[in-house]
Amino acid sequence: MTQDLAGRVRLGEFQLDLSSGELRTLGAVNGGGKVLLREQPFQVLRMLIQRGGKIVTREEIKKKLWPNDTIVDFDHSINVAIGVLRRALGDSADNPQYIETLARRGYRLLVAP
């Protein structure tokens, strides 16, 4: 993971714009390979990036995304956000290259910080 002054972070073969939430495949031309992440998946990815390969617990994600007494199915919502990220990155839970699931603990970014 490398970050430049424009607020972009490189994640393997992707680049994430930290201000817009736009994830782009490196080498894509004319906007091809570009995904605008929704707010919750974007915030989860930012947390994973900030940790630089260390575990982000499901409880930490819950507190970040729903800081007040929000009533929502947290487990389902976190699973959906991680699923959206994995699809955007072309990743899988079974053979992760970007996001590793640590059962009953949380998630970790696998690309080198």
Legacy VTK file of the C-alpha trace (Angstrom):
# vtk DataFile Version 3.0
C-alpha trace
ASCII
DATASET POLYDATA
POINTS 113 float
0.000 0.000 0.000
1.463 3.336 -1.004
-0.141 6.717 -0.542
0.572 9.847 -2.549
-0.090 13.493 -1.712
-3.394 13.547 -3.611
-5.034 11.201 -1.098
-4.785 8.049 -3.165
-3.788 4.664 -1.804
-2.492 1.781 -3.880
-3.851 -1.629 -2.924
-2.217 -4.292 -5.059
-3.542 -3.693 -8.573
-6.053 -1.069 -7.395
-5.948 2.574 -6.413
-8.414 4.081 -3.931
-9.198 7.795 -3.874
-9.629 8.586 -0.170
-11.719 11.687 -0.796
-14.226 10.322 -3.320
-14.328 6.620 -2.456
-13.503 5.733 -6.049
-11.700 2.437 -6.548
-9.893 2.113 -9.868
-8.001 -0.732 -11.472
-4.471 0.440 -12.232
-3.885 0.730 -15.944
-7.594 1.179 -16.692
-8.259 3.579 -19.545
-11.165 6.010 -20.056
-12.789 5.274 -16.714
-12.816 1.505 -17.249
-12.313 -0.584 -14.123
-13.698 2.142 -11.865
-16.105 1.562 -8.945
-17.570 4.184 -6.637
-17.851 2.477 -3.258
-20.918 3.084 -1.118
-20.301 4.777 2.227
-20.204 1.753 4.536
-17.863 -0.411 2.432
-15.686 2.661 1.860
-15.431 3.341 5.614
-14.570 -0.316 6.307
-11.838 -0.219 3.653
-10.447 3.020 5.149
-10.286 1.318 8.557
-8.441 -1.661 7.080
-5.984 0.657 5.309
-5.366 2.705 8.453
-4.514 -0.473 10.365
-1.923 -1.503 7.801
-2.346 -5.270 8.081
-3.497 -5.424 11.691
-6.876 -6.809 12.701
-9.957 -4.590 12.630
-12.563 -6.186 14.879
-16.231 -6.435 14.024
-16.925 -4.414 17.188
-14.675 -1.586 15.932
-16.470 -1.608 12.591
-19.816 -1.501 14.393
-18.761 1.507 16.497
-17.393 3.369 13.459
-20.373 2.798 11.177
-23.125 3.095 13.795
-21.740 5.309 16.611
-25.074 5.992 18.319
-27.897 3.752 19.435
-28.726 2.790 15.868
-30.970 -0.235 15.511
-29.723 -2.381 12.652
-28.674 -5.989 12.093
-24.966 -5.233 12.601
-23.684 -8.676 11.667
-25.601 -8.757 8.395
-24.649 -5.168 7.529
-20.950 -5.796 8.182
-21.096 -8.998 6.103
-22.719 -7.071 3.236
-20.061 -4.308 3.394
-17.238 -6.881 3.320
-18.979 -8.713 0.461
-19.232 -5.487 -1.558
-15.517 -4.822 -1.009
-14.577 -8.337 -2.029
-16.614 -8.106 -5.231
-15.076 -4.717 -6.079
-11.573 -6.121 -5.512
-12.270 -9.444 -7.244
-11.473 -11.152 -3.945
-12.966 -14.200 -2.232
-13.318 -15.364 1.358
-12.068 -18.849 0.434
-8.859 -17.680 -1.227
-8.336 -14.071 -0.089
-5.793 -11.813 -1.732
-6.950 -8.521 -0.206
-9.229 -9.035 2.816
-8.753 -11.912 5.235
-11.535 -12.980 7.589
-10.411 -13.975 11.063
-13.313 -16.035 12.408
-15.142 -14.399 15.325
-12.468 -11.684 15.480
-12.558 -9.422 12.462
-10.748 -8.649 9.231
-7.263 -7.850 8.041
-5.913 -6.244 4.882
-3.453 -8.631 3.196
-1.747 -6.312 0.707
1.570 -4.922 1.873
1.268 -1.554 3.639
LINES 1 114
113 0 1 2 3 4 5 6 7 8 9 10 11 12 13 14 15 16 17 18 19 20 21 22 23 24 25 26 27 28 29 30 31 32 33 34 35 36 37 38 39 40 41 42 43 44 45 46 47 48 49 50 51 52 53 54 55 56 57 58 59 60 61 62 63 64 65 66 67 68 69 70 71 72 73 74 75 76 77 78 79 80 81 82 83 84 85 86 87 88 89 90 91 92 93 94 95 96 97 98 99 100 101 102 103 104 105 106 107 108 109 110 111 112
